[in-house]
Amino acid sequence: MNNKEFITALSQKESLSQRDAQMLVNHLVAELASLFENGNLLAVQNFGQFEVKKKMERVVNNPSTGQRMLVPPKLVLNFKSSPNLKERIQKGGEV
């Protein structure tokens, strides 16, 4: 599902205009981005937890040249699904 399909489905399900649904999604994404930029955690009940984690620097080997390279530290967004969501997915959406 892409963004346009998501907006259409949301607007139909919640009886919103496409424009209102688009604004809602844009505000949600902007707020999430701001939250994660500040390194905060977001836990959504019965869905999961989003967390910004720091990956330490490490040395890797380039398989084609055999050259060793240093990969700098970076921040990554991590998602851990809730047990309820995992169970629901394993049962094909039926709970």
C-alpha angles and dihedrals in degrees: 000000000000129000095269093050090047092051091049093049092047093049092050095045095047097035092242129142115255089247093053092047090050091051091048092052092045092052091047093050092046092050092048091049091051091048093051094043088060091051095247126152124237120202118186114192114243090005112062149259130286117202136172110229131186118233112209122232114269143178118246134181122233102229095210098049102021089228117148116230134186114233110206122231116271142177119247132186112239128195125198114187122221120250089247092056092046091052092047092051092048090053092050097253097312119121 
